[in-house]
Amino acid sequence: MSFSDLRRKDVINICDGRKLGKPIDLIFNDRACVEAIVVPAPCSMAGLFSRDRPGTVIPWNRIRRFGDDVILVEIDPSILENGG
């Protein structure tokens, strides 16, 4: 699967059913293996017009399934609310 294919999929948290967005980046380790995916950070009114909003990093081991249209992840919702 290419990164272009991943970018088209919605990332869904199975803990609360929340749509987290589509992957915007990948993080690799020193062996060139994917270590995490990055989705856009949640919008807030304070950061609405900021170009430097950090993304939410989702470790590869928290990905549960790749579907045709979605990537299912398992992330504690409280972690996401506190800045991931």
mmCIF file of the N, C-alpha and C atoms, coordinates in Angstrom:
data_MODEL
# 
_entry.id   MODEL 
# 
loop_
_atom_site.group_PDB 
_atom_site.id 
_atom_site.type_symbol 
_atom_site.label_atom_id 
_atom_site.label_alt_id 
_atom_site.label_comp_id 
_atom_site.label_asym_id 
_atom_site.label_entity_id 
_atom_site.label_seq_id 
_atom_site.pdbx_PDB_ins_code 
_atom_site.Cartn_x 
_atom_site.Cartn_y 
_atom_site.Cartn_z 
_atom_site.occupancy 
_atom_site.B_iso_or_equiv 
_atom_site.pdbx_formal_charge 
_atom_site.auth_seq_id 
_atom_site.auth_comp_id 
_atom_site.auth_asym_id 
_atom_site.auth_atom_id 
_atom_site.pdbx_PDB_model_num 
ATOM 1   N N  . MET A 1 1  ? 0.844   -1.166 0.000  1.00 0.00 ? 1  MET A N  1 
ATOM 2   C CA . MET A 1 1  ? 0.000   0.000  0.000  1.00 0.00 ? 1  MET A CA 1 
ATOM 3   C C  . MET A 1 1  ? 0.892   1.233  0.000  1.00 0.00 ? 1  MET A C  1 
ATOM 4   N N  . SER A 1 2  ? 0.564   2.179  -0.854 1.00 0.00 ? 2  SER A N  1 
ATOM 5   C CA . SER A 1 2  ? 1.364   3.396  -0.948 1.00 0.00 ? 2  SER A CA 1 
ATOM 6   C C  . SER A 1 2  ? 0.816   4.464  -0.005 1.00 0.00 ? 2  SER A C  1 
ATOM 7   N N  . PHE A 1 3  ? 1.623   5.505  0.221  1.00 0.00 ? 3  PHE A N  1 
ATOM 8   C CA . PHE A 1 3  ? 1.167   6.615  1.065  1.00 0.00 ? 3  PHE A CA 1 
ATOM 9   C C  . PHE A 1 3  ? -0.010  7.320  0.400  1.00 0.00 ? 3  PHE A C  1 
ATOM 10  N N  . SER A 1 4  ? -0.029  7.370  -0.920 1.00 0.00 ? 4  SER A N  1 
ATOM 11  C CA . SER A 1 4  ? -1.171  7.963  -1.633 1.00 0.00 ? 4  SER A CA 1 
ATOM 12  C C  . SER A 1 4  ? -2.458  7.220  -1.300 1.00 0.00 ? 4  SER A C  1 
ATOM 13  N N  . ASP A 1 5  ? -2.372  5.891  -1.200 1.00 0.00 ? 5  ASP A N  1 
ATOM 14  C CA . ASP A 1 5  ? -3.546  5.100  -0.816 1.00 0.00 ? 5  ASP A CA 1 
ATOM 15  C C  . ASP A 1 5  ? -3.961  5.410  0.621  1.00 0.00 ? 5  ASP A C  1 
ATOM 16  N N  . LEU A 1 6  ? -2.994  5.507  1.531  1.00 0.00 ? 6  LEU A N  1 
ATOM 17  C CA . LEU A 1 6  ? -3.292  5.805  2.937  1.00 0.00 ? 6  LEU A CA 1 
ATOM 18  C C  . LEU A 1 6  ? -3.950  7.168  3.100  1.00 0.00 ? 6  LEU A C  1 
ATOM 19  N N  . ARG A 1 7  ? -3.480  8.146  2.348  1.00 0.00 ? 7  ARG A N  1 
ATOM 20  C CA . ARG A 1 7  ? -3.991  9.519  2.478  1.00 0.00 ? 7  ARG A CA 1 
ATOM 21  C C  . ARG A 1 7  ? -5.470  9.643  2.129  1.00 0.00 ? 7  ARG A C  1 
ATOM 22  N N  . ARG A 1 8  ? -6.001  8.684  1.411  1.00 0.00 ? 8  ARG A N  1 
ATOM 23  C CA . ARG A 1 8  ? -7.414  8.719  1.013  1.00 0.00 ? 8  ARG A CA 1 
ATOM 24  C C  . ARG A 1 8  ? -8.334  8.102  2.064  1.00 0.00 ? 8  ARG A C  1 
ATOM 25  N N  . LYS A 1 9  ? -7.773  7.469  3.057  1.00 0.00 ? 9  LYS A N  1 
ATOM 26  C CA . LYS A 1 9  ? -8.575  6.753  4.058  1.00 0.00 ? 9  LYS A CA 1 
ATOM 27  C C  . LYS A 1 9  ? -8.829  7.628  5.286  1.00 0.00 ? 9  LYS A C  1 
ATOM 28  N N  . ASP A 1 10 ? -10.030 7.528  5.829  1.00 0.00 ? 10 ASP A N  1 
ATOM 29  C CA . ASP A 1 10 ? -10.347 8.202  7.085  1.00 0.00 ? 10 ASP A CA 1 
ATOM 30  C C  . ASP A 1 10 ? -9.821  7.357  8.239  1.00 0.00 ? 10 ASP A C  1 
ATOM 31  N N  . VAL A 1 11 ? -9.249  8.028  9.244  1.00 0.00 ? 11 VAL A N  1 
ATOM 32  C CA . VAL A 1 11 ? -8.779  7.345  10.448 1.00 0.00 ? 11 VAL A CA 1 
ATOM 33  C C  . VAL A 1 11 ? -9.884  7.461  11.489 1.00 0.00 ? 11 VAL A C  1 
ATOM 34  N N  . ILE A 1 12 ? -10.345 6.304  11.978 1.00 0.00 ? 12 ILE A N  1 
ATOM 35  C CA . ILE A 1 12 ? -11.446 6.241  12.944 1.00 0.00 ? 12 ILE A CA 1 
ATOM 36  C C  . ILE A 1 12 ? -10.946 5.591  14.230 1.00 0.00 ? 12 ILE A C  1 
ATOM 37  N N  . ASN A 1 13 ? -11.248 6.239  15.363 1.00 0.00 ? 13 ASN A N  1 
ATOM 38  C CA . ASN A 1 13 ? -10.884 5.681  16.665 1.00 0.00 ? 13 ASN A CA 1 
ATOM 39  C C  . ASN A 1 13 ? -11.996 4.735  17.112 1.00 0.00 ? 13 ASN A C  1 
ATOM 40  N N  . ILE A 1 14 ? -11.689 3.458  17.275 1.00 0.00 ? 14 ILE A N  1 
ATOM 41  C CA . ILE A 1 14 ? -12.720 2.486  17.643 1.00 0.00 ? 14 ILE A CA 1 
ATOM 42  C C  . ILE A 1 14 ? -13.173 2.631  19.095 1.00 0.00 ? 14 ILE A C  1 
ATOM 43  N N  . CYS A 1 15 ? -12.436 3.369  19.911 1.00 0.00 ? 15 CYS A N  1 
ATOM 44  C CA . CYS A 1 15 ? -12.833 3.553  21.315 1.00 0.00 ? 15 CYS A CA 1 
ATOM 45  C C  . CYS A 1 15 ? -14.070 4.438  21.450 1.00 0.00 ? 15 CYS A C  1 
ATOM 46  N N  . ASP A 1 16 ? -14.181 5.446  20.581 1.00 0.00 ? 16 ASP A N  1 
ATOM 47  C CA . ASP A 1 16 ? -15.320 6.362  20.678 1.00 0.00 ? 16 ASP A CA 1 
ATOM 48  C C  . ASP A 1 16 ? -16.001 6.630  19.329 1.00 0.00 ? 16 ASP A C  1 
ATOM 49  N N  . GLY A 1 17 ? -15.518 6.016  18.265 1.00 0.00 ? 17 GLY A N  1 
ATOM 50  C CA . GLY A 1 17 ? -16.124 6.194  16.945 1.00 0.00 ? 17 GLY A CA 1 
ATOM 51  C C  . GLY A 1 17 ? -15.792 7.504  16.264 1.00 0.00 ? 17 GLY A C  1 
ATOM 52  N N  . ARG A 1 18 ? -14.898 8.278  16.864 1.00 0.00 ? 18 ARG A N  1 
ATOM 53  C CA . ARG A 1 18 ? -14.569 9.599  16.334 1.00 0.00 ? 18 ARG A CA 1 
ATOM 54  C C  . ARG A 1 18 ? -13.698 9.497  15.087 1.00 0.00 ? 18 ARG A C  1 
ATOM 55  N N  . LYS A 1 19 ? -14.039 10.317 14.091 1.00 0.00 ? 19 LYS A N  1 
ATOM 56  C CA . LYS A 1 19 ? -13.223 10.441 12.888 1.00 0.00 ? 19 LYS A CA 1 
ATOM 57  C C  . LYS A 1 19 ? -12.081 11.404 13.198 1.00 0.00 ? 19 LYS A C  1 
ATOM 58  N N  . LEU A 1 20 ? -10.844 10.939 13.035 1.00 0.00 ? 20 LEU A N  1 
ATOM 59  C CA . LEU A 1 20 ? -9.677  11.747 13.391 1.00 0.00 ? 20 LEU A CA 1 
ATOM 60  C C  . LEU A 1 20 ? -9.103  12.503 12.193 1.00 0.00 ? 20 LEU A C  1 
ATOM 61  N N  . GLY A 1 21 ? -9.529  12.159 11.003 1.00 0.00 ? 21 GLY A N  1 
ATOM 62  C CA . GLY A 1 21 ? -9.012  12.815 9.801  1.00 0.00 ? 21 GLY A CA 1 
ATOM 63  C C  . GLY A 1 21 ? -8.299  11.808 8.916  1.00 0.00 ? 21 GLY A C  1 
ATOM 64  N N  . LYS A 1 22 ? -7.668  12.314 7.895  1.00 0.00 ? 22 LYS A N  1 
ATOM 65  C CA . LYS A 1 22 ? -6.905  11.483 6.970  1.00 0.00 ? 22 LYS A CA 1 
ATOM 66  C C  . LYS A 1 22 ? -5.416  11.650 7.264  1.00 0.00 ? 22 LYS A C  1 
ATOM 67  N N  . PRO A 1 23 ? -4.625  10.598 7.083  1.00 0.00 ? 23 PRO A N  1 
ATOM 68  C CA . PRO A 1 23 ? -3.186  10.718 7.362  1.00 0.00 ? 23 PRO A CA 1 
ATOM 69  C C  . PRO A 1 23 ? -2.539  11.839 6.539  1.00 0.00 ? 23 PRO A C  1 
ATOM 70  N N  . ILE A 1 24 ? -1.698  12.628 7.199  1.00 0.00 ? 24 ILE A N  1 
ATOM 71  C CA . ILE A 1 24 ? -0.983  13.710 6.517  1.00 0.00 ? 24 ILE A CA 1 
ATOM 72  C C  . ILE A 1 24 ? 0.517   13.463 6.476  1.00 0.00 ? 24 ILE A C  1 
ATOM 73  N N  . ASP A 1 25 ? 0.993   12.487 7.264  1.00 0.00 ? 25 ASP A N  1 
ATOM 74  C CA . ASP A 1 25 ? 2.432   12.231 7.302  1.00 0.00 ? 25 ASP A CA 1 
ATOM 75  C C  . ASP A 1 25 ? 2.677   10.850 7.905  1.00 0.00 ? 25 ASP A C  1 
ATOM 76  N N  . LEU A 1 26 ? 3.882   10.354 7.694  1.00 0.00 ? 26 LEU A N  1 
ATOM 77  C CA . LEU A 1 26 ? 4.348   9.113  8.304  1.00 0.00 ? 26 LEU A CA 1 
ATOM 78  C C  . LEU A 1 26 ? 5.622   9.398  9.075  1.00 0.00 ? 26 LEU A C  1 
ATOM 79  N N  . ILE A 1 27 ? 5.846   8.672  10.145 1.00 0.00 ? 27 ILE A N  1 
ATOM 80  C CA . ILE A 1 27 ? 7.091   8.773  10.903 1.00 0.00 ? 27 ILE A CA 1 
ATOM 81  C C  . ILE A 1 27 ? 7.811   7.446  10.761 1.00 0.00 ? 27 ILE A C  1 
ATOM 82  N N  . PHE A 1 28 ? 9.078   7.508  10.377 1.00 0.00 ? 28 PHE A N  1 
ATOM 83  C CA . PHE A 1 28 ? 9.890   6.316  10.169 1.00 0.00 ? 28 PHE A CA 1 
ATOM 84  C C  . PHE A 1 28 ? 10.938  6.189  11.271 1.00 0.00 ? 28 PHE A C  1 
ATOM 85  N N  . ASN A 1 29 ? 11.322  4.952  11.580 1.00 0.00 ? 29 ASN A N  1 
ATOM 86  C CA . ASN A 1 29 ? 12.418  4.741  12.513 1.00 0.00 ? 29 ASN A CA 1 
ATOM 87  C C  . ASN A 1 29 ? 13.731  4.684  11.738 1.00 0.00 ? 29 ASN A C  1 
ATOM 88  N N  . ASP A 1 30 ? 14.830  4.396  12.421 1.00 0.00 ? 30 ASP A N  1 
ATOM 89  C CA . ASP A 1 30 ? 16.149  4.407  11.769 1.00 0.00 ? 30 ASP A CA 1 
ATOM 90  C C  . ASP A 1 30 ? 16.351  3.239  10.805 1.00 0.00 ? 30 ASP A C  1 
ATOM 91  N N  . ARG A 1 31 ? 15.447  2.261  10.807 1.00 0.00 ? 31 ARG A N  1 
ATOM 92  C CA . ARG A 1 31 ? 15.526  1.143  9.856  1.00 0.00 ? 31 ARG A CA 1 
ATOM 93  C C  . ARG A 1 31 ? 14.573  1.339  8.678  1.00 0.00 ? 31 ARG A C  1 
ATOM 94  N N  . ALA A 1 32 ? 14.026  2.547  8.547  1.00 0.00 ? 32 ALA A N  1 
ATOM 95  C CA . ALA A 1 32 ? 13.095  2.913  7.474  1.00 0.00 ? 32 ALA A CA 1 
ATOM 96  C C  . ALA A 1 32 ? 11.776  2.152  7.547  1.00 0.00 ? 32 ALA A C  1 
ATOM 97  N N  . CYS A 1 33 ? 11.377  1.763  8.755  1.00 0.00 ? 33 CYS A N  1 
ATOM 98  C CA . CYS A 1 33 ? 10.072  1.134  8.971  1.00 0.00 ? 33 CYS A CA 1 
ATOM 99  C C  . CYS A 1 33 ? 9.115   2.193  9.520  1.00 0.00 ? 33 CYS A C  1 
ATOM 100 N N  . VAL A 1 34 ? 7.861   2.117  9.109  1.00 0.00 ? 34 VAL A N  1 
ATOM 101 C CA . VAL A 1 34 ? 6.878   3.084  9.602  1.00 0.00 ? 34 VAL A CA 1 
ATOM 102 C C  . VAL A 1 34 ? 6.653   2.854  11.085 1.00 0.00 ? 34 VAL A C  1 
ATOM 103 N N  . GLU A 1 35 ? 6.781   3.926  11.845 1.00 0.00 ? 35 GLU A N  1 
ATOM 104 C CA . GLU A 1 35 ? 6.621   3.865  13.290 1.00 0.00 ? 35 GLU A CA 1 
ATOM 105 C C  . GLU A 1 35 ? 5.287   4.469  13.737 1.00 0.00 ? 35 GLU A C  1 
ATOM 106 N N  . ALA A 1 36 ? 4.764   5.419  12.946 1.00 0.00 ? 36 ALA A N  1 
ATOM 107 C CA . ALA A 1 36 ? 3.518   6.088  13.315 1.00 0.00 ? 36 ALA A CA 1 
ATOM 108 C C  . ALA A 1 36 ? 2.935   6.789  12.096 1.00 0.00 ? 36 ALA A C  1 
ATOM 109 N N  . ILE A 1 37 ? 1.631   7.060  12.188 1.00 0.00 ? 37 ILE A N  1 
ATOM 110 C CA . ILE A 1 37 ? 0.986   7.920  11.200 1.00 0.00 ? 37 ILE A CA 1 
ATOM 111 C C  . ILE A 1 37 ? 0.620   9.215  11.915 1.00 0.00 ? 37 ILE A C  1 
ATOM 112 N N  . VAL A 1 38 ? 0.482   10.275 11.154 1.00 0.00 ? 38 VAL A N  1 
ATOM 113 C CA . VAL A 1 38 ? 0.116   11.577 11.708 1.00 0.00 ? 38 VAL A CA 1 
ATOM 114 C C  . VAL A 1 38 ? -1.171  12.029 11.039 1.00 0.00 ? 38 VAL A C  1 
ATOM 115 N N  . VAL A 1 39 ? -2.141  12.429 11.856 1.00 0.00 ? 39 VAL A N  1 
ATOM 116 C CA . VAL A 1 39 ? -3.389  13.001 11.358 1.00 0.00 ? 39 VAL A CA 1 
ATOM 117 C C  . VAL A 1 39 ? -3.442  14.459 11.819 1.00 0.00 ? 39 VAL A C  1 
ATOM 118 N N  . PRO A 1 40 ? -4.232  15.295 11.159 1.00 0.00 ? 40 PRO A N  1 
ATOM 119 C CA . PRO A 1 40 ? -4.300  16.704 11.575 1.00 0.00 ? 40 PRO A CA 1 
ATOM 120 C C  . PRO A 1 40 ? -4.748  16.835 13.030 1.00 0.00 ? 40 PRO A C  1 
ATOM 121 N N  . ALA A 1 41 ? -4.206  17.825 13.697 1.00 0.00 ? 41 ALA A N  1 
ATOM 122 C CA . ALA A 1 41 ? -4.612  18.102 15.078 1.00 0.00 ? 41 ALA A CA 1 
ATOM 123 C C  . ALA A 1 41 ? -6.045  18.606 15.075 1.00 0.00 ? 41 ALA A C  1 
ATOM 124 N N  . PRO A 1 42 ? -6.787  18.337 16.143 1.00 0.00 ? 42 PRO A N  1 
ATOM 125 C CA . PRO A 1 42 ? -8.163  18.856 16.217 1.00 0.00 ? 42 PRO A CA 1 
ATOM 126 C C  . PRO A 1 42 ? -8.162  20.375 16.136 1.00 0.00 ? 42 PRO A C  1 
ATOM 127 N N  . CYS A 1 43 ? -9.139  20.928 15.450 1.00 0.00 ? 43 CYS A N  1 
ATOM 128 C CA . CYS A 1 43 ? -9.246  22.384 15.318 1.00 0.00 ? 43 CYS A CA 1 
ATOM 129 C C  . CYS A 1 43 ? -9.809  22.989 16.589 1.00 0.00 ? 43 CYS A C  1 
ATOM 130 N N  . SER A 1 44 ? -9.304  24.145 16.910 1.00 0.00 ? 44 SER A N  1 
ATOM 131 C CA . SER A 1 44 ? -9.881  24.940 17.987 1.00 0.00 ? 44 SER A CA 1 
ATOM 132 C C  . SER A 1 44 ? -9.984  26.363 17.465 1.00 0.00 ? 44 SER A C  1 
ATOM 133 N N  . MET A 1 45 ? -10.780 27.180 18.087 1.00 0.00 ? 45 MET A N  1 
ATOM 134 C CA . MET A 1 45 ? -10.932 28.560 17.623 1.00 0.00 ? 45 MET A CA 1 
ATOM 135 C C  . MET A 1 45 ? -9.607  29.310 17.709 1.00 0.00 ? 45 MET A C  1 
ATOM 136 N N  . ALA A 1 46 ? -8.798  29.009 18.718 1.00 0.00 ? 46 ALA A N  1 
ATOM 137 C CA . ALA A 1 46 ? -7.526  29.704 18.885 1.00 0.00 ? 46 ALA A CA 1 
ATOM 138 C C  . ALA A 1 46 ? -6.548  29.351 17.770 1.00 0.00 ? 46 ALA A C  1 
ATOM 139 N N  . GLY A 1 47 ? -6.585  28.111 17.310 1.00 0.00 ? 47 GLY A N  1 
ATOM 140 C CA . GLY A 1 47 ? -5.635  27.679 16.299 1.00 0.00 ? 47 GLY A CA 1 
ATOM 141 C C  . GLY A 1 47 ? -6.218  27.570 14.913 1.00 0.00 ? 47 GLY A C  1 
ATOM 142 N N  . LEU A 1 48 ? -7.420  28.118 14.715 1.00 0.00 ? 48 LEU A N  1 
ATOM 143 C CA . LEU A 1 48 ? -8.129  27.965 13.454 1.00 0.00 ? 48 LEU A CA 1 
ATOM 144 C C  . LEU A 1 48 ? -7.342  28.477 12.259 1.00 0.00 ? 48 LEU A C  1 
ATOM 145 N N  . PHE A 1 49 ? -6.649  29.590 12.423 1.00 0.00 ? 49 PHE A N  1 
ATOM 146 C CA . PHE A 1 49 ? -5.946  30.194 11.301 1.00 0.00 ? 49 PHE A CA 1 
ATOM 147 C C  . PHE A 1 49 ? -4.434  29.946 11.345 1.00 0.00 ? 49 PHE A C  1 
ATOM 148 N N  . SER A 1 50 ? -4.003  29.106 12.244 1.00 0.00 ? 50 SER A N  1 
ATOM 149 C CA . SER A 1 50 ? -2.582  28.818 12.375 1.00 0.00 ? 50 SER A CA 1 
ATOM 150 C C  . SER A 1 50 ? -2.149  27.788 11.352 1.00 0.00 ? 50 SER A C  1 
ATOM 151 N N  . ARG A 1 51 ? -1.044  28.048 10.681 1.00 0.00 ? 51 ARG A N  1 
ATOM 152 C CA . ARG A 1 51 ? -0.498  27.090 9.731  1.00 0.00 ? 51 ARG A CA 1 
ATOM 153 C C  . ARG A 1 51 ? 0.395   26.076 10.444 1.00 0.00 ? 51 ARG A C  1 
ATOM 154 N N  . ASP A 1 52 ? 0.761   26.340 11.678 1.00 0.00 ? 52 ASP A N  1 
ATOM 155 C CA . ASP A 1 52 ? 1.712   25.500 12.395 1.00 0.00 ? 52 ASP A CA 1 
ATOM 156 C C  . ASP A 1 52 ? 1.040   24.554 13.379 1.00 0.00 ? 52 ASP A C  1 
ATOM 157 N N  . ARG A 1 53 ? -0.229  24.208 13.128 1.00 0.00 ? 53 ARG A N  1 
ATOM 158 C CA . ARG A 1 53 ? -0.903  23.266 14.027 1.00 0.00 ? 53 ARG A CA 1 
ATOM 159 C C  . ARG A 1 53 ? -0.210  21.921 13.933 1.00 0.00 ? 53 ARG A C  1 
ATOM 160 N N  . PRO A 1 54 ? 0.218   21.403 15.056 1.00 0.00 ? 54 PRO A N  1 
ATOM 161 C CA . PRO A 1 54 ? 0.852   20.078 15.005 1.00 0.00 ? 54 PRO A CA 1 
ATOM 162 C C  . PRO A 1 54 ? -0.189  19.008 14.744 1.00 0.00 ? 54 PRO A C  1 
ATOM 163 N N  . GLY A 1 55 ? 0.277   17.883 14.259 1.00 0.00 ? 55 GLY A N  1 
ATOM 164 C CA . GLY A 1 55 ? -0.622  16.762 14.032 1.00 0.00 ? 55 GLY A CA 1 
ATOM 165 C C  . GLY A 1 55 ? -0.661  15.854 15.241 1.00 0.00 ? 55 GLY A C  1 
ATOM 166 N N  . THR A 1 56 ? -1.595  14.941 15.223 1.00 0.00 ? 56 THR A N  1 
ATOM 167 C CA . THR A 1 56 ? -1.705  13.924 16.253 1.00 0.00 ? 56 THR A CA 1 
ATOM 168 C C  . THR A 1 56 ? -0.966  12.687 15.767 1.00 0.00 ? 56 THR A C  1 
ATOM 169 N N  . VAL A 1 57 ? -0.008  12.219 16.548 1.00 0.00 ? 57 VAL A N  1 
ATOM 170 C CA . VAL A 1 57 ? 0.798   11.053 16.184 1.00 0.00 ? 57 VAL A CA 1 
ATOM 171 C C  . VAL A 1 57 ? 0.123   9.795  16.723 1.00 0.00 ? 57 VAL A C  1 
ATOM 172 N N  . ILE A 1 58 ? -0.108  8.844  15.830 1.00 0.00 ? 58 ILE A N  1 
ATOM 173 C CA . ILE A 1 58 ? -0.723  7.580  16.205 1.00 0.00 ? 58 ILE A CA 1 
ATOM 174 C C  . ILE A 1 58 ? 0.300   6.472  15.978 1.00 0.00 ? 58 ILE A C  1 
ATOM 175 N N  . PRO A 1 59 ? 0.795   5.871  17.049 1.00 0.00 ? 59 PRO A N  1 
ATOM 176 C CA . PRO A 1 59 ? 1.798   4.804  16.898 1.00 0.00 ? 59 PRO A CA 1 
ATOM 177 C C  . PRO A 1 59 ? 1.264   3.646  16.051 1.00 0.00 ? 59 PRO A C  1 
ATOM 178 N N  . TRP A 1 60 ? 2.145   3.048  15.291 1.00 0.00 ? 60 TRP A N  1 
ATOM 179 C CA . TRP A 1 60 ? 1.772   1.953  14.396 1.00 0.00 ? 60 TRP A CA 1 
ATOM 180 C C  . TRP A 1 60 ? 1.103   0.803  15.153 1.00 0.00 ? 60 TRP A C  1 
ATOM 181 N N  . ASN A 1 61 ? 1.559   0.549  16.390 1.00 0.00 ? 61 ASN A N  1 
ATOM 182 C CA . ASN A 1 61 ? 0.986   -0.570 17.151 1.00 0.00 ? 61 ASN A CA 1 
ATOM 183 C C  . ASN A 1 61 ? -0.430  -0.294 17.652 1.00 0.00 ? 61 ASN A C  1 
ATOM 184 N N  . ARG A 1 62 ? -0.947  0.925  17.452 1.00 0.00 ? 62 ARG A N  1 
ATOM 185 C CA . ARG A 1 62 ? -2.327  1.253  17.834 1.00 0.00 ? 62 ARG A CA 1 
ATOM 186 C C  . ARG A 1 62 ? -3.277  1.122  16.646 1.00 0.00 ? 62 ARG A C  1 
ATOM 187 N N  . ILE A 1 63 ? -2.740  0.817  15.456 1.00 0.00 ? 63 ILE A N  1 
ATOM 188 C CA . ILE A 1 63 ? -3.576  0.585  14.283 1.00 0.00 ? 63 ILE A CA 1 
ATOM 189 C C  . ILE A 1 63 ? -4.114  -0.838 14.373 1.00 0.00 ? 63 ILE A C  1 
ATOM 190 N N  . ARG A 1 64 ? -5.432  -0.972 14.261 1.00 0.00 ? 64 ARG A N  1 
ATOM 191 C CA . ARG A 1 64 ? -6.061  -2.289 14.405 1.00 0.00 ? 64 ARG A CA 1 
ATOM 192 C C  . ARG A 1 64 ? -6.421  -2.920 13.067 1.00 0.00 ? 64 ARG A C  1 
ATOM 193 N N  . ARG A 1 65 ? -6.904  -2.148 12.109 1.00 0.00 ? 65 ARG A N  1 
ATOM 194 C CA . ARG A 1 65 ? -7.309  -2.697 10.814 1.00 0.00 ? 65 ARG A CA 1 
ATOM 195 C C  . ARG A 1 65 ? -7.210  -1.631 9.728  1.00 0.00 ? 65 ARG A C  1 
ATOM 196 N N  . PHE A 1 66 ? -6.884  -2.112 8.529  1.00 0.00 ? 66 PHE A N  1 
ATOM 197 C CA . PHE A 1 66 ? -6.951  -1.280 7.334  1.00 0.00 ? 66 PHE A CA 1 
ATOM 198 C C  . PHE A 1 66 ? -8.133  -1.774 6.524  1.00 0.00 ? 66 PHE A C  1 
ATOM 199 N N  . GLY A 1 67 ? -9.107  -0.919 6.282  1.00 0.00 ? 67 GLY A N  1 
ATOM 200 C CA . GLY A 1 67 ? -10.244 -1.271 5.446  1.00 0.00 ? 67 GLY A CA 1 
ATOM 201 C C  . GLY A 1 67 ? -10.105 -0.622 4.081  1.00 0.00 ? 67 GLY A C  1 
ATOM 202 N N  . ASP A 1 68 ? -11.112 -0.818 3.242  1.00 0.00 ? 68 ASP A N  1 
ATOM 203 C CA . ASP A 1 68 ? -11.089 -0.209 1.914  1.00 0.00 ? 68 ASP A CA 1 
ATOM 204 C C  . ASP A 1 68 ? -11.077 1.314  1.997  1.00 0.00 ? 68 ASP A C  1 
ATOM 205 N N  . ASP A 1 69 ? -11.842 1.869  2.949  1.00 0.00 ? 69 ASP A N  1 
ATOM 206 C CA . ASP A 1 69 ? -11.992 3.317  3.052  1.00 0.00 ? 69 ASP A CA 1 
ATOM 207 C C  . ASP A 1 69 ? -11.523 3.898  4.375  1.00 0.00 ? 69 ASP A C  1 
ATOM 208 N N  . VAL A 1 70 ? -11.200 3.042  5.347  1.00 0.00 ? 70 VAL A N  1 
ATOM 209 C CA . VAL A 1 70 ? -10.865 3.534  6.678  1.00 0.00 ? 70 VAL A CA 1 
ATOM 210 C C  . VAL A 1 70 ? -9.653  2.819  7.253  1.00 0.00 ? 70 VAL A C  1 
ATOM 211 N N  . ILE A 1 71 ? -9.057  3.488  8.233  1.00 0.00 ? 71 ILE A N  1 
ATOM 212 C CA . ILE A 1 71 ? -8.017  2.892  9.072  1.00 0.00 ? 71 ILE A CA 1 
ATOM 213 C C  . ILE A 1 71 ? -8.571  2.934  10.488 1.00 0.00 ? 71 ILE A C  1 
ATOM 214 N N  . LEU A 1 72 ? -8.723  1.784  11.116 1.00 0.00 ? 72 LEU A N  1 
ATOM 215 C CA . LEU A 1 72 ? -9.252  1.720  12.475 1.00 0.00 ? 72 LEU A CA 1 
ATOM 216 C C  . LEU A 1 72 ? -8.100  1.715  13.462 1.00 0.00 ? 72 LEU A C  1 
ATOM 217 N N  . VAL A 1 73 ? -8.147  2.645  14.413 1.00 0.00 ? 73 VAL A N  1 
ATOM 218 C CA . VAL A 1 73 ? -7.110  2.756  15.429 1.00 0.00 ? 73 VAL A CA 1 
ATOM 219 C C  . VAL A 1 73 ? -7.760  2.666  16.805 1.00 0.00 ? 73 VAL A C  1 
ATOM 220 N N  . GLU A 1 74 ? -6.956  2.340  17.805 1.00 0.00 ? 74 GLU A N  1 
ATOM 221 C CA . GLU A 1 74 ? -7.449  2.255  19.179 1.00 0.00 ? 74 GLU A CA 1 
ATOM 222 C C  . GLU A 1 74 ? -6.611  3.164  20.055 1.00 0.00 ? 74 GLU A C  1 
ATOM 223 N N  . ILE A 1 75 ? -7.156  4.356  20.318 1.00 0.00 ? 75 ILE A N  1 
ATOM 224 C CA . ILE A 1 75 ? -6.466  5.381  21.100 1.00 0.00 ? 75 ILE A CA 1 
ATOM 225 C C  . ILE A 1 75 ? -7.421  5.847  22.208 1.00 0.00 ? 75 ILE A C  1 
ATOM 226 N N  . ASP A 1 76 ? -6.931  5.911  23.425 1.00 0.00 ? 76 ASP A N  1 
ATOM 227 C CA . ASP A 1 76 ? -7.729  6.413  24.548 1.00 0.00 ? 76 ASP A CA 1 
ATOM 228 C C  . ASP A 1 76 ? -8.158  7.847  24.232 1.00 0.00 ? 76 ASP A C  1 
ATOM 229 N N  . PRO A 1 77 ? -9.467  8.128  24.201 1.00 0.00 ? 77 PRO A N  1 
ATOM 230 C CA . PRO A 1 77 ? -9.948  9.466  23.869 1.00 0.00 ? 77 PRO A CA 1 
ATOM 231 C C  . PRO A 1 77 ? -9.383  10.564 24.758 1.00 0.00 ? 77 PRO A C  1 
ATOM 232 N N  . SER A 1 78 ? -9.081  10.277 26.016 1.00 0.00 ? 78 SER A N  1 
ATOM 233 C CA . SER A 1 78 ? -8.534  11.306 26.906 1.00 0.00 ? 78 SER A CA 1 
ATOM 234 C C  . SER A 1 78 ? -7.132  11.737 26.448 1.00 0.00 ? 78 SER A C  1 
ATOM 235 N N  . ILE A 1 79 ? -6.390  10.834 25.837 1.00 0.00 ? 79 ILE A N  1 
ATOM 236 C CA . ILE A 1 79 ? -5.064  11.190 25.321 1.00 0.00 ? 79 ILE A CA 1 
ATOM 237 C C  . ILE A 1 79 ? -5.204  12.169 24.168 1.00 0.00 ? 79 ILE A C  1 
ATOM 238 N N  . LEU A 1 80 ? -6.185  11.935 23.306 1.00 0.00 ? 80 LEU A N  1 
ATOM 239 C CA . LEU A 1 80 ? -6.407  12.827 22.163 1.00 0.00 ? 80 LEU A CA 1 
ATOM 240 C C  . LEU A 1 80 ? -6.834  14.217 22.620 1.00 0.00 ? 80 LEU A C  1 
ATOM 241 N N  . GLU A 1 81 ? -7.654  14.286 23.650 1.00 0.00 ? 81 GLU A N  1 
ATOM 242 C CA . GLU A 1 81 ? -8.125  15.579 24.143 1.00 0.00 ? 81 GLU A CA 1 
ATOM 243 C C  . GLU A 1 81 ? -7.028  16.378 24.822 1.00 0.00 ? 81 GLU A C  1 
ATOM 244 N N  . ASN A 1 82 ? -6.002  15.696 25.319 1.00 0.00 ? 82 ASN A N  1 
ATOM 245 C CA . ASN A 1 82 ? -4.903  16.363 26.002 1.00 0.00 ? 82 ASN A CA 1 
ATOM 246 C C  . ASN A 1 82 ? -3.717  16.628 25.089 1.00 0.00 ? 82 ASN A C  1 
ATOM 247 N N  . GLY A 1 83 ? -3.926  16.592 23.782 1.00 0.00 ? 83 GLY A N  1 
ATOM 248 C CA . GLY A 1 83 ? -2.864  16.951 22.864 1.00 0.00 ? 83 GLY A CA 1 
ATOM 249 C C  . GLY A 1 83 ? -2.120  15.799 22.260 1.00 0.00 ? 83 GLY A C  1 
ATOM 250 N N  . GLY A 1 84 ? -2.558  14.573 22.430 1.00 0.00 ? 84 GLY A N  1 
ATOM 251 C CA . GLY A 1 84 ? -1.988  13.406 21.785 1.00 0.00 ? 84 GLY A CA 1 
ATOM 252 C C  . GLY A 1 84 ? -0.580  13.183 22.128 1.00 0.00 ? 84 GLY A C  1 
# 
